[in-house]
Amino acid sequence: MIKTALTTLIIMISIILNGQINKRTSAYDLFSYGSLDLAKQLIDEVAQDESTILDAETWYYRGLIYFEIGVSIDENYRKLDPDPLSIAFISFKKAIELDKKGELSDSIQKYTIAVGEGYFYFGGIYYNEQKYKEAAISFKKAFDAKLSVGQVDTLALNYAAKSAEFANETLLAKDYYLKLFKIGVKIPEVYNDSNFNKLLDYAKNAPESIENKILDLALYLKRPAKDEKEIVEIFFFWIALHIQFDDETIQSNVLNYDHNTKNTLLSKKAICQEFAELLCELCYAVDIECEIILGRTKDYFNYTGERLLTPDHTWNAIKVINKWELIDVTWGSSPGLNLRYLFLDPIDFIEDHFPEDSIWQLIDDPITLDEFYNSKPEESVRGLAMLDTTANLSAYKTIEQYNLYIDEYNHYITITELDNAMISLNNALQINKTDPFIFLQIGNIYNMKGDTANAIRAYENAIRIKSDFFEPYNEIGNLYVREAYCIIDKARYLNKNESDIQKSGADEMMRKSLPYLEKSFDLAPEDEQIIVSQMLEEIYNILGMPEKIVSMNAKLNK
């Protein structure tokens, strides 16, 4: 402590003697010795001085100092600035702009990622304390910091969205969910037992070559559908995922032009009338009845009870398997993909959609316009989330949680926090116990920990679920081979009798590996098959099985 204080005193005397020119170096020295308050004072002066304000090192040092303040265990240092991590992030961005030769780029990138991790840490603290608004802000800043250097932290953004939702920051949550969907967060194979995932992926990945003509698009999209309902679903998915709401047209108030679905397909933009027309055109192309419904809406985001003098919105009624269904693809396309307005029950649809023609209320006792405006829409009406519905996918909240656990696992495994990674996998497993990929990863973690028995059990579970799964067969075979070589290695230090016994045990392990490695050889992709064959050839030689080598090579030659 005395040494540190003395060093600080020497640095301060040096500043007095040498003036402004050495302040930046002195700020860094003070930072190195932990005198963050003095370092901050100096670097702030340097960052405002004309002679040093355009130097990349000035902003780099400032970023370092403010980052250290932000993550300091000393609360007094953290109080030096209300948001030191933001200052650090801004400073690193400025340093990158000024570092024309890229001499500091690697270090700046490393510390910018560290800023993101700092925000994530504090977001976790707020989240656990149920301070969800503060958590949402911290998680979003974590995402932004990492994104600035090319890292897409979906875990941070997912937590930001969930925190905003819990904080009742509805618009914020919607925005974050939309960003997640645009990033392309993968829907897991866990729900392949429903056809939903298949249809969604098919619509999402439709080729551009068929997007310019209604008939080509409709015929392509209907291919995987089993009935009219799935055809309409996939039309809904494609429009919601590929057509954006045309804010510019709405803001310009220039709406008096001929609606043309060809223009919509080319521009990939639409207002509500065009959304509804496009859906109907697709339906007409495959002989499904469709109506465009004009009416008024109530949106709980800005609901004041004020009555609209004229209709403000357009949606659809579609006859699906001899029953009229209500769909609003405009509201269904923002944020991301909101499935509430796909086949929503008419009694719920009327909460915020009032058609000009009461026949399209599709309820036994139609309500009046007065009754419509006198009731405030429920806050659940437009919902929050990407991929949220109570109609045909009630499990999708579960998928969202599953994605969160998988993102957590990816995060923890990257930084080799195996225990936390295992917790995330086990949480995902509670949602779905028939996903072979989860069992594979659980086996891999046990493998990394040296727990052979549990690793094999997990791999066997993966095989039971997916009998043609190459990886777990290969992993089990390799585990038995590794055990065999460990036995052989120990046998070197034993007498002949004991050594022979040990080698017999090694041969037994080799034999145990064979059915798994032979199966993995049959299932292996071409580049992996050579590697597996080399392992098998070595085992066949050890066990005296030349005929097996001949048979395997014949397969390879084919």
C-alpha positions in Angstrom: 0.0 0.0 0.0 2.9 2.4 0.9 4.6 1.5 -2.3 1.5 2.2 -4.4 0.9 5.6 -2.7 4.6 6.5 -3.3 4.3 5.6 -6.9 1.2 7.7 -7.3 3.0 10.6 -5.7 5.9 10.3 -8.1 3.6 10.2 -11.1 1.8 13.3 -9.9 5.1 15.2 -9.5 6.1 14.1 -13.0 2.8 15.6 -14.3 3.5 18.9 -12.6 7.0 19.1 -14.0 6.3 18.0 -17.6 2.8 19.5 -18.2 0.2 18.4 -20.7 2.4 16.3 -22.9 2.8 13.5 -20.3 -0.7 13.5 -19.0 -1.9 10.7 -21.2 1.0 8.4 -20.2 0.6 9.4 -16.6 -3.1 8.6 -16.7 -2.2 5.1 -18.0 0.4 4.7 -15.3 -2.1 5.7 -12.6 -4.6 3.2 -14.1 -1.9 0.5 -14.0 -1.3 1.2 -10.3 -5.1 1.2 -9.5 -5.5 4.9 -8.8 -8.6 5.1 -11.0 -10.0 8.3 -9.6 -6.8 10.2 -10.5 -6.5 8.3 -13.8 -10.0 9.3 -14.8 -9.4 13.0 -13.9 -6.3 13.1 -16.1 -7.7 11.2 -19.1 -10.8 13.3 -19.2 -8.6 16.4 -19.5 -6.5 14.7 -22.2 -9.7 13.8 -24.2 -10.7 17.5 -24.3 -7.3 18.9 -25.2 -6.8 19.9 -28.8 -3.3 18.4 -29.0 -4.5 14.9 -28.0 -8.2 14.7 -28.8 -7.5 13.1 -32.2 -5.1 10.5 -31.0 -6.4 6.9 -31.0 -4.4 6.2 -27.8 -6.2 8.9 -25.9 -9.5 7.2 -26.4 -8.1 3.7 -26.0 -6.7 4.6 -22.6 -9.9 6.4 -21.7 -11.8 3.2 -22.6 -9.5 1.1 -20.4 -9.8 3.4 -17.4 -13.6 3.7 -17.6 -13.9 -0.1 -18.1 -11.9 -0.7 -15.0 -14.1 1.7 -13.1 -17.2 0.0 -14.3 -16.1 -3.5 -13.2 -14.2 -2.4 -10.0 -15.1 -4.2 -6.8 -14.6 -0.9 -5.0 -18.1 0.8 -4.9 -16.5 4.2 -4.5 -14.7 3.8 -7.9 -18.0 2.7 -9.5 -19.6 5.8 -8.3 -17.1 8.0 -10.2 -19.5 7.9 -13.2 -23.2 6.9 -13.5 -22.5 4.6 -16.4 -18.7 4.0 -16.8 -19.2 1.0 -19.1 -21.0 3.2 -21.7 -18.2 5.7 -21.6 -15.7 2.9 -22.1 -17.7 1.6 -25.1 -18.0 5.0 -26.7 -14.3 5.6 -26.1 -13.3 2.3 -27.7 -15.5 3.1 -30.7 -13.8 6.5 -31.1 -10.4 4.8 -30.8 -11.3 2.4 -33.7 -12.3 5.4 -35.8 -8.9 7.2 -35.2 -6.7 4.1 -35.4 -6.2 4.2 -39.2 -3.4 1.7 -39.2 -5.2 -0.8 -37.0 -2.4 -1.0 -34.5 -4.8 -1.1 -31.5 -7.7 -3.1 -33.2 -7.1 -6.5 -31.6 -6.9 -5.0 -28.1 -9.8 -2.7 -28.6 -11.9 -5.7 -29.9 -11.0 -7.7 -26.8 -11.9 -4.9 -24.4 -15.1 -4.1 -26.3 -16.2 -7.7 -25.8 -15.2 -7.4 -22.2 -17.5 -4.4 -21.9 -20.3 -6.5 -23.2 -19.5 -9.2 -20.7 -19.6 -6.5 -18.0 -23.0 -5.4 -19.0 -24.2 -9.0 -19.2 -22.9 -9.6 -15.6 -24.8 -6.6 -14.2 -27.9 -7.5 -16.3 -27.8 -10.9 -14.5 -27.7 -9.2 -11.1 -30.7 -7.0 -12.0 -32.6 -10.0 -13.4 -32.1 -12.1 -10.3 -33.2 -9.1 -8.2 -36.3 -8.8 -10.4 -35.3 -5.3 -11.5 -36.3 -6.2 -15.0 -36.3 -2.7 -16.5 -32.6 -2.2 -15.5 -31.9 -5.8 -16.6 -33.3 -5.2 -20.1 -31.1 -2.1 -20.5 -28.0 -3.9 -19.4 -28.6 -7.0 -21.5 -29.3 -4.8 -24.6 -26.1 -2.8 -24.0 -24.2 -6.2 -23.8 -25.7 -7.1 -27.1 -24.8 -3.8 -28.7 -21.2 -3.8 -27.5 -20.5 -7.2 -28.9 -22.3 -6.5 -32.1 -20.1 -3.5 -32.7 -17.1 -5.9 -33.1 -19.0 -8.5 -35.1 -20.2 -10.8 -32.3 -23.9 -11.6 -32.3 -24.8 -12.5 -28.7 -28.3 -13.9 -29.0 -28.3 -14.9 -25.3 -28.0 -11.3 -24.3 -30.7 -10.1 -26.7 -33.0 -12.9 -25.6 -32.6 -11.9 -22.0 -33.1 -8.3 -22.9 -36.4 -9.2 -24.5 -37.6 -11.4 -21.6 -36.6 -8.7 -19.1 -38.5 -6.0 -21.1 -41.5 -8.3 -21.2 -41.4 -8.9 -17.4 -41.0 -5.1 -16.9 -44.2 -4.5 -19.0 -42.0 -2.6 -21.5 -44.1 -4.0 -24.3 -42.8 -1.9 -27.2 -39.3 -2.5 -26.2 -39.8 -6.3 -25.9 -41.4 -6.3 -29.3 -38.4 -4.6 -30.8 -36.0 -7.0 -29.3 -37.9 -10.0 -30.4 -38.0 -8.7 -33.9 -34.3 -8.2 -33.9 -33.9 -11.8 -32.7 -36.0 -13.1 -35.5 -34.2 -11.1 -38.1 -30.9 -12.5 -36.8 -32.4 -15.9 -37.6 -32.6 -17.6 -34.2 -33.0 -21.3 -35.1 -36.2 -23.1 -34.1 -35.0 -26.4 -32.6 -35.8 -29.8 -34.1 -37.4 -30.7 -30.9 -40.9 -29.8 -32.3 -40.5 -31.8 -35.5 -43.5 -33.9 -34.4 -45.7 -31.0 -35.4 -45.5 -29.9 -39.1 -45.2 -26.3 -38.0 -41.4 -26.0 -38.0 -41.2 -27.6 -41.5 -43.7 -25.2 -43.0 -42.1 -22.2 -41.3 -38.6 -23.1 -42.6 -39.9 -23.8 -46.1 -41.6 -20.4 -46.3 -38.5 -18.6 -44.8 -36.1 -20.2 -47.3 -38.2 -19.9 -50.5 -36.0 -19.0 -53.4 -36.1 -15.5 -54.9 -36.6 -16.9 -58.4 -40.3 -17.6 -57.7 -41.1 -14.4 -55.8 -42.1 -12.2 -58.8 -45.2 -14.0 -60.0 -48.2 -14.8 -57.8 -48.9 -18.1 -59.5 -45.3 -19.4 -59.3 -45.1 -18.3 -55.7 -48.4 -19.9 -54.7 -47.7 -23.2 -56.4 -44.3 -23.4 -54.8 -45.4 -22.5 -51.3 -48.3 -25.0 -51.3 -46.1 -28.1 -52.1 -45.4 -29.2 -48.5 -48.9 -28.5 -47.3 -51.3 -31.4 -46.5 -54.6 -29.4 -46.7 -56.1 -25.9 -47.1 -55.3 -24.9 -43.6 -51.6 -25.5 -44.0 -51.6 -23.8 -47.4 -53.0 -20.6 -45.8 -50.5 -21.0 -42.9 -47.5 -21.1 -45.3 -48.9 -18.2 -47.3 -49.1 -16.2 -44.0 -45.6 -17.2 -43.0 -44.1 -16.2 -46.3 -45.8 -12.8 -46.3 -45.0 -12.1 -42.7 -41.3 -13.0 -43.1 -40.6 -11.4 -46.5 -42.8 -8.3 -46.7 -42.1 -5.2 -44.5 -44.7 -2.7 -43.4 -44.2 0.5 -45.6 -43.8 3.2 -42.9 -42.6 5.7 -45.5 -45.9 5.6 -47.4 -47.9 5.9 -44.2 -45.9 8.9 -43.0 -46.1 10.6 -46.4 -49.9 10.3 -46.4 -49.8 9.6 -50.1 -52.2 6.7 -50.3 -54.2 7.5 -53.5 -52.6 5.1 -55.9 -53.6 1.8 -57.5 -52.7 -1.2 -55.3 -50.7 -3.7 -57.3 -49.5 -7.0 -55.9 -46.7 -7.1 -58.5 -45.3 -3.9 -57.0 -45.6 -5.4 -53.6 -43.6 -8.5 -54.6 -40.9 -6.3 -56.2 -40.6 -3.8 -53.4 -41.2 -6.2 -50.5 -43.1 -3.4 -48.8 -46.8 -3.0 -48.2 -49.5 -1.2 -46.2 -52.4 -3.1 -44.7 -54.5 -3.0 -47.9 -51.6 -4.5 -49.9 -50.9 -7.2 -47.3 -54.6 -8.3 -47.5 -54.6 -8.2 -51.3 -51.5 -10.2 -51.5 -52.8 -12.9 -49.3 -56.1 -13.1 -51.3 -54.2 -13.2 -54.6 -52.2 -16.2 -53.3 -55.4 -17.9 -52.2 -57.2 -17.2 -55.5 -54.2 -18.8 -57.3 -55.0 -22.2 -55.6 -58.8 -21.9 -55.6 -59.2 -20.9 -51.9 -62.0 -18.4 -51.2 -60.8 -15.1 -49.7 -62.3 -11.8 -48.8 -60.7 -8.4 -48.0 -62.3 -6.9 -44.9 -62.4 -3.2 -44.3 -62.8 -1.9 -40.7 -61.6 -0.1 -37.6 -59.1 -1.2 -35.0 -58.1 -0.6 -31.5 -54.4 -0.9 -30.5 -53.7 -1.1 -26.8 -50.3 0.5 -27.4 -52.0 3.8 -28.1 -55.6 3.3 -27.1 -57.3 6.5 -26.0 -61.0 5.6 -26.5 -61.2 8.1 -29.4 -63.5 7.0 -32.2 -62.2 6.9 -35.8 -64.5 8.6 -38.2 -63.5 6.3 -41.1 -62.1 2.7 -41.4 -58.4 2.6 -40.8 -57.4 -1.0 -41.5 -57.8 -4.0 -43.8 -57.6 -7.7 -43.0 -58.9 -11.0 -44.4 -61.5 -13.7 -44.1 -60.6 -17.0 -45.8 -62.7 -20.1 -46.2 -60.6 -23.0 -44.9 -62.0 -26.5 -45.1 -65.6 -25.1 -45.4 -65.2 -22.7 -42.5 -64.5 -18.9 -42.6 -61.4 -17.9 -40.7 -60.1 -14.4 -39.7 -56.5 -13.4 -40.4 -54.6 -10.2 -40.1 -51.3 -10.7 -41.8 -50.3 -7.0 -41.3 -50.4 -7.3 -37.5 -49.0 -10.8 -37.8 -45.9 -9.6 -39.5 -44.7 -7.3 -36.8 -42.8 -7.9 -34.7 -41.1 -10.8 -36.4 -43.9 -13.3 -36.6 -46.9 -12.9 -34.4 -49.2 -15.9 -34.8 -52.1 -14.6 -32.8 -53.8 -13.2 -35.8 -53.6 -16.4 -37.8 -57.0 -18.2 -37.4 -57.9 -16.2 -34.2 -61.2 -17.1 -32.7 -63.8 -14.4 -33.9 -64.8 -13.7 -30.3 -61.2 -12.6 -29.6 -60.7 -11.0 -33.0 -63.6 -8.6 -32.4 -61.8 -7.2 -29.3 -59.6 -5.0 -31.6 -61.0 -5.5 -35.2 -64.5 -4.1 -36.1 -65.5 -4.8 -39.7 -67.7 -2.3 -41.6 -69.9 -5.2 -42.6 -71.1 -6.9 -39.4 -71.4 -10.3 -41.2 -67.6 -10.5 -41.0 -67.7 -10.5 -37.2 -68.5 -14.2 -37.6 -70.1 -14.3 -34.1 -73.6 -15.3 -33.1 -74.5 -11.9 -31.6 -72.7 -9.1 -33.4 -71.7 -6.1 -31.4 -72.3 -2.4 -32.2 -69.7 0.2 -32.9 -70.5 1.8 -29.6 -69.9 -1.5 -27.8 -66.6 -1.9 -29.7 -65.3 1.5 -28.6 -66.5 1.4 -25.1 -64.4 -1.6 -24.2 -60.6 -1.2 -23.9 -58.6 -4.0 -25.6 -56.8 -6.5 -23.4 -53.1 -6.0 -23.2 -52.7 -9.6 -24.3 -54.3 -8.8 -27.7 -51.4 -8.0 -29.8 -49.1 -9.9 -27.6 -45.4 -9.4 -27.2 -43.5 -12.0 -28.9 -42.1 -13.4 -32.0 -43.8 -16.7 -32.6 -46.4 -16.5 -29.9 -49.9 -18.0 -30.4 -52.7 -19.5 -28.5 -54.3 -21.0 -31.6 -52.3 -23.6 -33.4 -49.0 -23.5 -31.5 -49.7 -23.2 -27.8 -46.2 -24.7 -27.1 -44.3 -21.9 -28.7 -43.6 -20.0 -25.4 -41.9 -23.3 -24.5 -39.8 -23.2 -27.7 -38.8 -19.7 -26.8 -37.6 -20.9 -23.4 -35.9 -23.9 -25.1 -34.0 -21.5 -27.4 -32.9 -19.5 -24.3 -31.4 -22.7 -22.7 -29.6 -23.7 -25.9 -28.1 -20.2 -26.2 -27.0 -20.4 -22.6 -25.4 -23.7 -23.3 -23.6 -22.3 -26.3 -22.4 -19.4 -24.2 -21.1 -21.6 -21.3 -19.5 -24.2 -23.5 -17.6 -21.5 -25.4 -16.0 -20.3 -22.1 -15.7 -24.0 -20.9 -18.0 -23.5 -17.9 -19.0 -27.2 -18.1 -21.2 -27.3 -15.0 -23.3 -24.3 -16.1 -23.4 -25.8 -19.6 -24.7 -29.0 -18.2 -27.4 -27.2 -16.2 -28.6 -25.4 -19.4 -28.8 -28.8 -21.2 -30.7 -30.4 -18.4 -33.2 -27.5 -18.4 -33.7 -27.9 -22.1 -34.1 -31.7 -21.6 -37.0 -31.0 -19.2 -38.8 -29.4 -22.1 -38.1 -32.2 -24.5 -36.8 -35.6 -23.5 -36.6 -36.9 -27.1 -34.0 -34.6 -28.6 -30.9 -36.8 -29.5 -28.7 -33.7 -29.9 -29.1 -32.7 -26.3 -28.1 -36.2 -25.2 -25.1 -36.0 -27.5 -23.9 -32.7 -25.9 -24.5 -34.1 -22.4 -22.3 -37.1 -23.4 -19.7 -34.7 -24.7 -19.6 -32.8 -21.4 -19.2 -36.0 -19.4 -16.5 -37.1 -21.9 -14.6 -33.8 -21.3 -14.9 -34.4 -17.5 -13.5 -37.9 -17.9 -16.7 -39.6 -16.7 -16.8 -42.5 -19.2 -19.8 -44.4 -17.8 -22.1 -41.4 -17.8 -20.9 -40.3 -21.2 -21.7 -43.7 -22.7 -25.1 -43.7 -21.1 -25.9 -40.3 -22.7 -24.6 -41.4 -26.1 -26.7 -44.6 -25.9 -29.8 -42.4 -25.1 -29.1 -40.4 -28.3 -28.8 -43.6 -30.3 -32.1 -44.9 -28.9 -33.8 -41.8 -30.1 -32.0 -41.5 -33.5 -30.7 -44.9 -34.7 -28.8 -43.4 -37.6 -26.9 -40.8 -35.6 -23.2 -41.0 -36.6 -21.7 -39.0 -33.8 -22.7 -40.9 -30.7 -21.7 -44.3 -32.3 -18.3 -42.8 -33.1 -17.9 -41.3 -29.6 -18.7 -44.5 -27.8 -16.3 -46.5 -30.0 -13.5 -44.0 -29.3 -14.2 -44.1 -25.6 -13.7 -47.9 -25.5 -10.6 -47.6 -27.6 -9.2 -44.9 -25.2 -9.9 -47.2 -22.3 -8.0 -50.0 -24.1 -4.9 -47.9 -24.6 -5.0 -46.7 -21.0 -4.9 -50.4 -19.9 -2.1 -51.1 -22.3 -0.1 -48.1 -21.0 -0.5 -49.3 -17.4 0.6 -52.9 -18.4 4.0 -51.7 -19.3 5.0 -51.3 -15.7 3.7 -54.7 -14.5 5.3 -58.2 -14.5 4.5 -60.6 -17.4 1.6 -62.4 -15.8 -0.1 -59.2 -14.6 0.7 -57.6 -17.9 -1.0 -60.4 -19.9 -4.1 -60.1 -17.7 -4.2 -56.3 -18.4 -3.7 -56.8 -22.1 -6.6 -59.3 -22.1 -8.8 -56.5 -20.6 -7.6 -54.1 -23.3 -8.6 -56.6 -26.0 -12.0 -56.8 -24.5 -12.4 -53.0 -24.7 -11.3 -53.2 -28.3 -14.0 -55.8 -29.0 -16.6 -53.6 -27.3 -15.6 -50.7 -29.5 -16.1 -52.6 -32.7 -19.9 -52.6 -33.2 -20.0 -48.9 -32.5 -17.1 -48.0 -34.8 -18.4 -50.3 -37.5 -21.8 -48.6 -37.4 -20.2 -45.2 -37.4 -18.2 -46.3 -40.5 -21.4 -47.1 -42.3 -23.1 -43.8 -41.2 -20.0 -41.6 -41.6 -19.9 -38.7 -44.1 -17.1 -39.3 -46.7 -14.5 -37.1 -45.0 -15.1 -38.9 -41.7 -15.2 -42.4 -43.1 -11.4 -42.5 -43.8 -10.6 -41.5 -40.2 -12.9 -44.2 -38.8 -11.5 -46.8 -41.3 -8.0 -46.1 -40.0 -9.1 -46.7 -36.4 -10.9 -49.9 -37.4 -7.9 -51.2 -39.3 -5.7 -50.7 -36.3 -8.1 -52.6 -34.1 -8.6 -55.4 -36.6 -4.8 -55.9 -36.7 -4.6 -56.0 -32.9 -7.4 -58.6 -32.7 -6.2 -60.6 -35.7 -9.1 -60.0 -38.0 -7.6 -59.6 -41.5 -10.9 -60.6 -43.2 -12.6 -57.6 -41.7 -9.9 -55.3 -43.2 -10.6 -56.8 -46.7 -14.4 -56.3 -46.3 -14.0 -52.7 -45.1 -11.6 -51.8 -47.9 -14.1 -53.2 -50.4 -16.7 -50.9 -49.0 -14.3 -47.9 -49.2 -13.5 -48.7 -52.8 -17.2 -48.6 -53.7 
